[in-house]
């Protein structure tokens, strides 16, 4: 399947594995890229730029296909050394960067100078237009269904994607709620050039997370996610657990007076790692999309992507074309 996204990134299938903290390591990124999609290493999961350089080298040993690095510019407790992370990306020969969070504008000249294509994750049409204006090559349009940070507009993809298609000139992929061939075909129908999957890729054989996490995704339905940090305007969609219930209780009790310090111990990265790496499922809040309701197995990345592409072709050629009847 050829789209503007497969052409832009030199990949076989229009499927991207989005950056995910403590999940986007070389094992997963290389598996997705080897399967014909675009795998992405999560830059800030690596504690230092030197660690990122090593992870990029490790990924290179596992695949000769294109892969990218995610750099997230979020309000963080201490700003990471972004120029040094970018230097590691450039020196590692990576040609695709997924940016997220705040605008990457001040880093765009350095990225483009190195011949790097930038896809920025946006949760609204206005942010997508800004990304286009500052020179991003593509955007990943993130609907309200998504795991992680859905923004504060609460617009689901059935509205957001066609609005993006009306407004944008650069190509975009659909993100949030993406799980299977139906997601891909629907995204293409709504104007996207492919899809970005996060949560779905956590439930794969190669995802370097604890088996408890994969089991939780298979067992969960679409009603199991919660929105935390809404009063802080830093909303995050997470899978419900004891830590999440505690956060919601704190937010309820403190009301408008709640601060990040009140919940930091339940959302900070170190605690998050206890869930994803050690399988302590109640240790912290962890990002998860509503798409958990569509996850029923733990295939390899190759099996997952092959299945999506085969079923997408069947959907388009048989079901959709068949509905038109004979003329």
Buried (B, 14 or more C-beta within 10 A) or exposed (E): BEBBBBEBBEBBBBBBBBBBBBBBBBBBBBBBBBBBBBBBBBBBBBEEBEBBBBBBEBBBEBBEBBBBBBBBBEEEEEEBEBEBBBBBBBEBEBBBBBBBBEBBBEBBEBBBEBEBBBBBBBBBBEBBBBBBEBBBBBBBBBBBBBBBBBBEEEBBBEEBBBBBBEBBEBBBBBBBBBBBBBBBBBBBEBBBBBBBBBBBBBBBBBBBBBEEBBBBBEEBEEEBBBBBBEBBEBBBBBBBBEBBEBBBEBBEEEEEEBEEEBBEEBBBBEBBBBBBBEBBBEBBBBBBBBBBBBBEEBBBBBBBBBBBBEBBEEBBEEEEEEEEEEE
